[in-house]
Every structure is written in structure tokens, then in C-alpha cells.
Amino acid sequence: MNALRLLALALILALAACGSPKPSPQKAAAPAPAAAATPLGRYEVEQLRIVAVITGLEDPVAMVEAPNGVGYSVRRGACIGKNGGVVAAIRSGEVIVTEWAVRADGTRDRAQTVLRFPAQPALNLEE
């Protein structure tokens, strides 16, 4: 139930931010690395936990929880993880993240990580 409340709050905040005025153009600063652009860039992808997924939309949305307990909503293309990961797809019950791993010889290798809902323990009602 807390996950639903957290998701509802995130969606309300996201919708409220859509109507905010755009900041006036200023001198552009040097761009930050893509993975560090969001708070989710501070964590390894494996440290994040899926809380909710909303599919059936043109642009599906998911909520992931960081190790510190803070929830973040993500969509396709969102930066996530320390290795410059990007949310490649959001499907029912899972979020697929594409990252670039650097090998010891300096070559880059593309890797995909699938975040799924944690397994729920089975209820034994016959006790």
C-alpha cells in the first residue's frame, strides 16, 4: 500500500512540475556526465528496487527505490546507474537498463540489466 501512495505522490509531483515556468536562458555551463545528471546516477543499478510499474501508456513509467529509501519515477531514456545506464524499456513487472561496461583493455561492452519485482514469499494457509 505504501508503494501505491509513493507512486501517486510521484505522479502528482510530476504533473505539477509540467506547468512550472521555464527558467530564463542564461550562460550555459559545462554539461555534467549523463549518469551524474540524476540522483539515480549515484547508485549501481543492482542496488535499485522496483516499487511500481504503470504500463498500457504510450510512455510507460516505473518507480524505483534507492538504497536510502527514496523513490524516483523513471521513463524510457532516463539516466540510471553509475555506468551511464539508460532505461531502455519498461514492461509489465520489469525495467530494462542498458549500460556500457569498460573492460580492462579499455574497450566498451554493452550490458543489459533487468530489474524485476522482488519475489513474494508463498503463503502457507494450511498450518
Long-range contacts (C-beta under 8 A, 24 or more apart in sequence): 3-51, 3-52, 3-63, 4-52, 6-51, 6-52, 6-63, 6-71, 7-51, 7-52, 7-54, 7-63, 7-71, 7-73, 10-63, 10-71, 10-72, 10-73, 11-61, 11-73, 14-73, 33-84, 34-79, 34-84, 34-86, 35-79, 35-80, 35-81, 35-82, 35-83, 35-84, 35-85, 37-79, 38-72, 38-78, 38-79, 38-80, 39-66, 39-70, 39-72, 40-64, 40-66, 40-72, 40-74, 40-78, 40-79, 40-80, 40-81, 41-79, 41-80, 41-81, 41-82, 42-66, 42-82, 43-67, 43-81, 43-82, 44-81, 44-82, 44-83, 45-80, 45-81, 45-83, 45-85, 45-97, 45-99, 45-113, 45-115, 46-113, 48-80, 48-81, 48-115, 49-115, 49-118, 50-93, 50-94, 50-95, 50-115, 50-116, 50-117, 50-118, 53-90, 53-91, 53-92, 53-93, 53-94, 53-95, 53-117, 55-90, 55-91, 55-92, 60-90, 60-91, 61-90, 62-87, 62-90, 62-95, 64-95, 64-115, 81-113, 85-113, 88-112, 93-117
